[in-house]
Amino acid sequence: MSAPAKPRKAQDDQGDKERRNARRIAWISGILTFAGTLITAGSAVAVAVITSPDAVRDVVGDRIAVTHTATATATVTTTVTAGPAAPSPQASAADATTGGTAATSLTRPAAVDVDGCGPPGGFSNDWLDRSVTLAGSDEQFNAMTCRVESSGAVAGYLDYVVPQNATTFTAKVGIDRASPNTSARVRFSVVDLDDNVLAQQVATYTNAPGITARVSGVPRIRLKMTVVKSSGVSGSNYFRSAWINPSFG
């Protein structure tokens, strides 16, 4: 005897259930596919930012910050920053500190014309940048010096172009205390191109005076040294004349 036929309603209910399950699977698959697309796109952006931040800046702009991590991710942020303030048309820092143009120290290489120390027509020694000491002090001073080892009217000079805003030339003048000869007297002069004396001092082994010359409107000055007394000066009994800390101000 054959089994009784399954009721049709039960078969219909089973079919509906299977169709609902299929729709759920399709819906979930769609969501997963969309999420995968977003993740892939996000990964592509992250990789682009990590590997070529400059290219991303071309699109996003200069206000971009890229943060790299060990898991190959990137965070892209933009910031807005105020640009630097326009410089104020005020005095420079040096002027603000000193109240005027900063001093310009002079050195031997900066001279535009030089004549070493020596007698007329004879051998002369060049000027050198070196430190000296002065009578009455153990302090070392920066100076332009010239070794005098000949007797007679020994002379020498250095020429300098005066800076446009300079108003004064200042220096101390003297004889290096390390000199073997202690009896010399030397006249130091600051003159213009026409040999007009702007300032002048006489120095000895025991006296190193200061010298100040007004140089406003003077295009070029000459620092002259002339020996006015040279008792016993020789190659072994020489002395060094010195322009000490010379500068424009």
C-alpha positions as CSV (number, residue, x, y, z in Angstrom):
1,M,0.0,0.0,0.0
2,S,1.5,3.4,-1.1
3,A,2.3,6.3,1.4
4,P,-0.2,9.1,1.5
5,A,0.6,12.2,-0.5
6,K,2.3,15.1,1.4
7,P,-0.1,18.0,1.8
8,R,0.5,20.8,-0.8
9,K,0.5,23.6,1.8
10,A,3.5,22.1,3.6
11,Q,5.3,22.1,0.2
12,D,4.4,25.7,-0.4
13,D,5.7,26.8,3.0
14,Q,9.0,25.0,2.4
15,G,9.4,26.8,-0.9
16,D,8.7,30.2,0.7
17,K,11.3,29.6,3.3
18,E,13.9,28.7,0.8
19,R,13.2,31.8,-1.3
20,R,13.4,34.0,1.8
21,N,16.8,32.5,2.7
22,A,18.0,33.1,-0.8
23,R,17.0,36.8,-0.6
24,R,18.8,37.1,2.7
25,I,21.9,35.6,1.3
26,A,21.8,37.9,-1.7
27,W,21.2,41.0,0.5
28,I,24.1,40.0,2.8
29,S,26.4,39.3,-0.2
30,G,25.6,42.8,-1.6
31,I,26.5,44.5,1.7
32,L,29.7,42.5,1.9
33,T,30.5,43.4,-1.7
34,F,29.9,47.1,-1.1
35,A,31.9,47.1,2.2
36,G,34.7,45.4,0.3
37,T,34.7,48.1,-2.3
38,L,34.9,50.8,0.4
39,I,37.7,49.0,2.1
40,T,39.6,48.5,-1.2
41,A,39.1,52.2,-2.0
42,G,40.2,53.3,1.4
43,S,43.3,51.0,1.2
44,A,44.1,52.5,-2.2
45,V,43.9,56.0,-0.7
46,A,46.0,55.0,2.2
47,V,48.6,53.4,0.0
48,A,48.7,56.5,-2.2
49,V,49.1,58.8,0.7
50,I,51.9,56.6,2.2
51,T,53.8,56.0,-1.0
52,S,53.3,59.4,-2.8
53,P,52.3,62.1,-0.3
54,D,53.6,64.8,-2.7
55,A,51.2,63.5,-5.4
56,V,48.3,63.6,-2.9
57,R,49.3,67.1,-2.0
58,D,48.9,68.1,-5.6
59,V,45.2,67.2,-5.4
60,V,44.4,68.0,-1.7
61,G,46.7,71.0,-1.4
62,D,49.7,71.9,0.7
63,R,47.8,71.8,4.0
64,I,48.2,68.1,4.5
65,A,49.7,66.0,7.2
66,V,50.5,62.3,6.5
67,T,51.0,60.0,9.5
68,H,52.7,56.6,8.8
69,T,52.2,53.6,11.1
70,A,53.7,50.2,11.2
71,T,50.4,48.7,9.8
72,A,50.7,50.6,6.6
73,T,47.8,53.0,7.3
74,A,47.7,56.7,6.8
75,T,45.7,59.5,8.3
76,V,45.2,62.6,6.1
77,T,44.4,65.8,7.8
78,T,44.4,69.4,6.6
79,T,45.3,72.4,8.7
80,V,45.0,76.1,8.2
81,T,47.9,78.2,9.5
82,A,48.4,81.9,9.4
83,G,51.2,83.1,7.2
84,P,54.2,84.9,8.7
85,A,53.6,88.5,9.5
86,A,55.0,91.0,7.0
87,P,58.3,92.4,8.2
88,S,58.0,95.8,9.9
89,P,59.9,98.6,8.2
90,Q,61.8,99.3,11.4
91,A,65.5,99.2,12.3
92,S,67.4,96.0,12.1
93,A,68.1,93.9,15.2
94,A,71.6,95.3,15.3
95,D,70.3,98.8,15.1
96,A,67.7,98.1,17.8
97,T,70.4,96.8,20.1
98,T,73.0,99.5,19.5
99,G,70.8,102.4,18.5
100,G,72.5,102.8,15.2
101,T,74.5,101.1,12.5
102,A,76.4,98.0,13.8
103,A,80.2,98.4,14.0
104,T,82.2,97.0,11.1
105,S,85.6,95.6,12.2
106,L,88.6,96.0,9.8
107,T,91.0,93.3,8.8
108,R,94.1,93.2,6.6
109,P,92.3,91.2,3.8
110,A,89.6,93.9,3.6
111,A,92.1,96.7,2.7
112,V,91.8,98.0,-0.9
113,D,95.4,99.2,-1.0
114,V,98.4,98.4,1.2
115,D,102.0,99.6,1.7
116,G,104.1,97.6,4.1
117,C,106.3,99.0,6.8
118,G,109.7,100.0,5.6
119,P,112.1,102.8,4.7
120,P,111.5,104.6,1.3
121,G,112.7,102.4,-1.5
122,G,113.8,99.6,0.9
123,F,112.5,96.3,2.1
124,S,109.1,96.4,3.9
125,N,107.1,94.0,6.0
126,D,103.4,93.4,5.3
127,W,100.6,94.1,7.7
128,L,99.2,91.1,9.5
129,D,96.1,90.3,11.6
130,R,97.3,89.1,15.0
131,S,96.7,89.6,18.7
132,V,98.9,92.0,20.8
133,T,99.3,93.1,24.4
134,L,99.7,96.7,25.5
135,A,101.7,98.2,28.3
136,G,99.9,98.0,31.6
137,S,97.7,95.1,30.6
138,D,97.9,91.4,30.1
139,E,94.8,91.4,27.9
140,Q,95.1,90.2,24.3
141,F,93.7,92.6,21.7
142,N,92.8,92.0,18.0
143,A,95.0,94.2,15.9
144,M,96.5,94.8,12.5
145,T,100.3,94.9,13.0
146,C,103.4,95.6,11.1
147,R,107.0,94.6,12.2
148,V,109.5,97.5,12.0
149,E,113.1,96.3,11.9
150,S,114.8,99.2,10.1
151,S,115.8,102.6,11.5
152,G,115.0,105.9,10.0
153,A,111.7,107.3,8.6
154,V,109.9,104.0,8.3
155,A,106.2,104.3,7.1
156,G,103.3,102.2,5.9
157,Y,99.6,102.3,5.4
158,L,96.3,100.5,4.7
159,D,93.4,101.9,2.7
160,Y,89.7,101.1,3.3
161,V,86.4,102.0,1.6
162,V,84.1,103.7,4.1
163,P,80.7,102.0,4.4
164,Q,77.8,104.1,3.2
165,N,76.2,104.5,6.7
166,A,79.4,104.8,8.7
167,T,80.0,108.0,10.6
168,T,83.1,107.3,12.6
169,F,86.3,105.3,12.6
170,T,87.7,104.2,16.0
171,A,90.8,102.3,17.1
172,K,93.5,102.2,19.7
173,V,97.1,102.6,18.5
174,G,100.3,101.4,20.1
175,I,103.3,99.1,20.1
176,D,103.0,95.4,20.9
177,R,104.4,94.8,24.4
178,A,106.1,91.7,23.1
179,S,108.4,93.9,21.0
180,P,112.1,93.7,22.0
181,N,112.5,97.5,21.2
182,T,110.8,99.6,23.8
183,S,112.1,103.1,22.8
184,A,110.2,103.7,19.5
185,R,107.7,106.5,18.9
186,V,105.1,106.1,16.2
187,R,102.6,108.6,14.7
188,F,99.3,107.0,13.6
189,S,97.2,109.1,11.2
190,V,93.8,108.7,9.6
191,V,93.6,110.7,6.3
192,D,91.3,111.1,3.4
193,L,92.1,110.7,-0.3
194,D,93.5,114.2,-0.4
195,D,95.8,113.4,2.5
196,N,93.8,115.7,4.8
197,V,94.3,114.5,8.4
198,L,91.0,113.4,10.0
199,A,92.6,112.2,13.3
200,Q,96.1,111.6,14.6
201,Q,97.9,110.2,17.7
202,V,101.5,109.4,18.8
203,A,102.0,106.1,20.6
204,T,104.9,104.6,22.5
205,Y,105.7,101.3,24.2
206,T,104.0,102.7,27.4
207,N,101.2,104.7,25.9
208,A,98.4,103.4,23.6
209,P,95.9,106.2,23.0
210,G,92.5,105.9,21.3
211,I,91.9,107.6,18.0
212,T,88.5,108.7,16.5
213,A,87.9,110.2,13.1
214,R,84.7,111.5,11.6
215,V,84.2,109.8,8.2
216,S,80.7,110.9,7.1
217,G,80.8,111.7,3.4
218,V,84.4,110.4,3.1
219,P,84.5,107.6,0.5
220,R,87.9,106.1,1.5
221,I,90.4,106.5,4.3
222,R,94.1,105.7,4.7
223,L,95.5,104.4,8.0
224,K,99.1,105.7,8.1
225,M,101.9,104.7,10.4
226,T,105.2,106.8,10.5
227,V,108.1,106.1,12.8
228,V,109.2,109.4,14.5
229,K,111.9,107.8,16.8
230,S,113.7,104.5,16.2
231,S,116.8,104.3,18.4
232,G,118.6,101.0,18.1
233,V,115.9,99.4,15.8
234,S,117.3,96.3,14.0
235,G,116.3,92.9,12.8
236,S,116.7,91.5,16.3
237,N,115.6,94.7,18.1
238,Y,112.4,95.2,16.2
239,F,109.0,96.4,17.3
240,R,105.4,95.9,16.1
241,S,103.2,98.9,15.5
242,A,99.5,98.1,15.8
243,W,96.0,99.4,14.9
244,I,94.0,97.8,17.7
245,N,90.4,96.9,17.2
246,P,89.9,99.2,14.2
247,S,86.3,99.6,13.1
248,F,83.7,101.8,11.4
249,G,80.6,102.8,13.4
